Amino acid sequence: HALRCRFVNAEKGYQQDVRIVYDDGYNADGTGGLTAATLIEDFDLPGCDNAGLAYRHGRYNIAVNKLRPELFSLSSDFENLTCTRGDKVEVVHDVPMLAMGQARIKSVTMNGSDEVTGVTLDDSLLMVNGQTYGLRIRRRDGQQVLVGLVTVAGPQTALTPSTPIPTTLVEGSRTPGVGDLVTFGLAGQESTPMLVKAIEPGPDLSAKLTLVEYAPGVQTADTEPIPAYNSNITQPAQDSALLAQPIVAQVVSDETVLVRAIDGSLES
């Protein structure tokens, strides 16, 4: 419910002092529609010398416990060379079900020379009716473009933007082109922003990355309420054609499908 932040207070002659920092919805006595804090943990702040900074540290750590509850680790090839510790990265991964896929642009369909009206990918991405999907495109200049898509049910390699992509999105930048990396998912969940916590180099320029969720609410916890945690998990789409009711053609249940034990006996 709260942290008992211990610090050396410069305003009181550098004497040991304490400031109680409460989580949202709690206070000391339960007045004002809040709940009285009963679970209070000690939190030492070496190097902190004023109550305002102690409050900011306390709120920051309460927010971290709420919004960054776990660490993620993944292996990367030489692409890890583009980031360092503390960098914000966009992550797609099938194990924690973050977004729904990734691919590279194989070809681009243009409307004359002004707009991109379609892209063809080197892998198929699955859509289902009733959902709205988006595409995050990382161009060769490093800029990213978010694009809404026209939903066409089934596995798709050719995708159509809901609004054509202008060839001049940012002054001096280039239009999405062949070889650009894309991530795919429900609109607003095309990828998950994370921060690089650690990089462990491996062979052949590979590396193991340790990541934490970006969680912008952590940076504003001292001035605003801490938002609810969102895991950003996306259930993978299921192709109804792949889930059709199986047709049983034959059933075998005689001794040919039993397990023969060492002593020669048969076991079901």
N, C-alpha and C positions, 0 to 999 in steps of 0.2 A: 504493500500500500504506500510505502514511503521509504526514502533513504535518509539515514542520519549522517549527514556529510560533515566530516571533521576537517578543519583547516586552521591555519595560523592567520589570525585576523590582524592586518596591519593597522586598522583603525583603533585597535585596543592594545597597542604596544606589542604586537606580534605574540599575543597570548593564544593558547589553544582555544578554539571556539567551535560551535556546532550550529548547523542550519538544517532543519528538517525540510526535505523536498518531497512533495506529495505527488502521487500519481493522479490522473484525472478522476474526479468523482470522490476524492477523499480529502479530509482535513483533520484538524486536531480533535474537534469535539462533536462532529456530526451535524453542525448547524448549517442553515442555508440550503437544505435539501441534499447535503452531501453525507457520506458515510464516514464515521470516525475510524481513523487508521489504527489498526491493531498489529499488523505485521510490518515491522520497521527493521530494516537491516542497516548495519554500520557500513560506512563507505568512506575510507580515508582518502584525502586529496593532498598528497605532498606537492609542494610548490604553489598551491593556491593560497592567496593572501587576502581575499575579500569575499564578502557574503554573496555579492552578485555573481561572481564567477563560480562560486560553489553551487549556486542555484542552477546555473547553466549546465555545469558538469552533471549535476544530479538528474536534471530533466533529460539530458542527452542519453545518459546510461539507462534510464527507465525506458526511453523510446527504443534504444538498441535492443534491449531485452524483448520488447514487444514485436518490433518490426524486422529484426534480423535474428530469428530464433535458431538458425542453423547455418552451417558452412557447406558450400558446394565445391567439389573438386572435379576437374575434367582434364583430359589430355589434349594437347594441341600440337599441330605441326608447326612449321616455321612462321605461321600467322601470329604466333605469340610475340614475335619480335616487334609488332606494332604497338604493344602496350607495356606499361610499367606499373609498379605498385601504386594503387590509388586511382588508376584510370577507370573511367566508366566504360563498360562494354555491354553490348547487346547479345544475349545468350538464347540459343535454341537448343534443346536437348530432349531426346525421347524418353530417357529414364525418369527424370522428375516430371515429365510431361509439360515442358515449357514450350509453348507454341506448338505448331503442327507439322513443321517440315522446313527444309531449306534446299536450294538448288542454285544453279547458275544459268544466266540467260544464254540461250543458244542462238536465237535470232530475234530481230525486232521488226514489227510492222509499223510503217510510218504513214501518216496522212499527209501526202506531199512532203514537205520539208519542215513543217511547223510543229507537228504533234506525233507522239507515239500512241498508237491505238491498240497495240497488242504486243505481247512477248511470248516467246516459246522457250520452255525450260528444258534442261537435260535430265529432268526427273519428273515423275507424275505426282501431283498433289491432289488429295481427295476432298471433294466438296459434297455437302448434302443440302437438300432443299430446306428453306426456312432459316438459313444462317447467313450472316453477312461477314465476308472475309476481306482481309487486307494483305498487302505485300509491302515489305520494307526492302528497298533496293539500296545497296551500297555501291556507289559508282567508283570508278578507278581513282577519282580525285579525292576519295574519302568522304565526300558528302553523302548524306542519306536522304531518301525520298520515300514518304509513306503514300501508298496508293490504294484506294478502294477498288474492289473487284466485282465484276458481274458474276453472280453465282450460277454455275452450271453443274448439276448433280453428276457425281461420278469422278473417277480419276481423270485429271486434266494435266496436259503438258502445255497447252495453249491457253493463256489467260488474257482476259480483256479488262482493262481499267474501266471503272464506272464513269470516270471523266478522263478524256485523253490527256496525256502528260505533255505539257509544252516543252519544246526542245531547249528553251532558255528559262530554267527554273530559278537560277541564281546567276547574277552577273559574273561572267567569266567561267562558268561551269559548263559541263557537257551533259547531253542527254543520256539516260540509261542506255547501255550498249552491250554487245556480246561479251561474255565473260564476267559481267557484274554478278556479285553474290546477292541472293534474295532470301529473305525469311518469310514464312507464310503462317497465318493463323487467323483466328477470329479477329474482327475489327477491334483495334485497341490492344490486342494481345499477340501481335505479330512477332514479338520477342520480349524478353524480360531484361530490364536494365540491372546490371550488377556492378560492383566495385571489385577491383583486383586486390586481394589481400596479400597474396604471396605468389611467387613464381619460382618453381624448382626446375632448373635446366635439365634436359635429358639428351640422349644421343641424337645426332643428325638434326640439330637445331630445334628439336621438339622440347616440350616443357609440360609440367603439371601445374595448372593454375588453381589456386584456392580463391573462391569468390564469396562475397556476401551480397545480399540484396541491396540495391541502391537506396530504396526507402527514403524519399526526400523529406518525409515527416520527421526524420531524425534531426535534420538541420534546423527545423523550426519549432522544436518541442519546447523551447524556452519562452516562446511568444504565442504559441497556438496549441489547441488541443491535439493530442496524439491521435492520428487516424487509425481506424481498425486495420488489422493485418489482412493482407490479401496475398494468398500463396501464388496466384497467377497460374494455377494448374489448369490445363486445358485437356479435357477428355478427348482422345483421338476420335475422328470421324469414323463411322463404320459403313462400309458399302453394303447395301441390302442385297446386292447380287451375290456377295461372298457369304452371306448369312442365310442363304436359302435352306429350307427344310430338306435334310438329306433323305434320299430314297434308299431303303434297305433292300438290297437285291438278293441276299442270301444270308442264312444264319447257320453256323456250324457249332455244335455243342457236344460232339462225341469225344472219344479218347484221343483223337489226333490233336486237340487243342488243350489237353491237360499237361501239367508239368510232371515229368518223370523224376522221382527222387533217386538218390544214390542206390537204395536197396531195390529199385525196380518198381516200386509202387507208384501209382498215379495220384496226383494231388490237384484239386480244382483251384 
